[in-house]
Amino acid sequence: MEKRIISVAAFMGMTAIILGAFGAHALKKQLSVDQLASFETGVKYQIYHALFLLFVGMNTQMAEKAKKIVLRLVVFGIIFFSGSIYLLTTQLISGIDFKFIGIITPIGGALLILVWGLVFWDFWKSKR
């Protein structure tokens, strides 16, 4: 499980850096200041949670079941939260109306809040 978690963390970190550079260079002239700030928020949350997954993957005190749940919640949370932000902020460039996915942004945020609560709970109840 640790290998899978760390691999996902590395992939998320790598893509966050790529997207951050893309936003800073290619999108800077294409997006408004507010849109660029939103795009950067998606990148920040993605990189924060990539680092979070590294912590989880290298942690020896968390239960394996909790680690599996954490991985799933983070992946779906980032896809819903950051992914929807990426699509919504670039919809004028792509020409595709992504407004219908705006509802999943807060769902992704809720999943990310939930995962932090799960880690808190796992450590709180742990007798290790």
N, C-alpha and C positions, 0 to 999 in steps of 0.2 A: 504494500500500500504506500509506503514511504516513497518508493521510486516513482510511482504514478503521480503522487501529489507534487513532488519536487519537479517532475517533468512538466506538469501542467503549469506550475508556478513559473518555471523558466520560459515556457512558451508565452504565457500571459505577460511576463516582464518584457520579453523581446518585442512582442507586438505593441505593447504600450510605448516603448521607445520609438519604434517605427512610426506609429500613429502620431506621437508627440512631435517628431521631426517633420512629418508630413504636414501637420497642422501649423507648425511654426514657419515653415518655408512655402509650401505649395498653397495652403489655404489662407495664408495671411492676407493676400490681396483679393481673395474670393469671398471671404466671409466678413460680416460686420463685427465690430468689437464684441458685442454681446454674444453672437454666434460662436466666435473664436473662444471666448471665455467658457461657454458651455461645452464646447468640444474639449477644451483643456480640463474641465471638470471630469469628463468621462475618462480621459487619460490618467488623471491623478488617482481616481478611484480604482482604476484597473491596476496601476502600479502598486498602490497601497495593498491591494488584496493579493497581488503576486507575492509581495514580501510576507504578507500574512500567511499565505500557503507555505512558503519556505519555513516559517516558524513552526507551523503545524506539522509539516513533513519531517522536520528534524527533531521534533519534540518526542521524548520517550515516556512522558508521563500521561499522555492522553490515551484514552481507550481507542482501540481500532475501530469500533463501531462509530464513535464520535468523529474520528478522522474521515471516515467514508461519508458521513452526513455533511461534514464541513466542506469537503471537496465538492460535493454536488451543489450545496447551497451557494458556494462562492462562484462556481462556474455559471450556474443559472442567474445568480445575482448580477454578475458582470455582463453576461450576454443581455439581460433585460435592461439593466441600468445604463452601463456605458454604451452598449451596442445601440440601444434606442437613441441615446444622445447623439452618437456619431451619425446615425441615419437622419435624425430630425434636423441637425444643424447643417447638413450638406444636401438637403433635399432640393434646394434651388439650383445647385450645381448639377445634381444627377437628373433633375427634371422629373423625379418620381415623388409623388405626394405620400409621405410617410406619416401624416398626422394621425392616422388610425392606430399607430403603435405607441402614441404618446401615453396611453394608459398603462403600458408595461414598465415605464420608467420608475414610478413609485413602487410597483411590485418588486422590481429589482432592488430598490433601496431597502424595502422591508426585508427581503431575503438576506441582505448584507447585515442589517441590524440583528436579525434573528441568529445569524451565524456567530456573531460576536457574543451574543447572549448564550449560545450553546457552549462556546469555549469557556466562558465564565462559569457556567453551571458545571461543566465537566471537571474543571479544576476545583471548584468549591466543594463538590461532593466527593472528590477523590480522597482516598485514604493512602495513596502511594507516597 
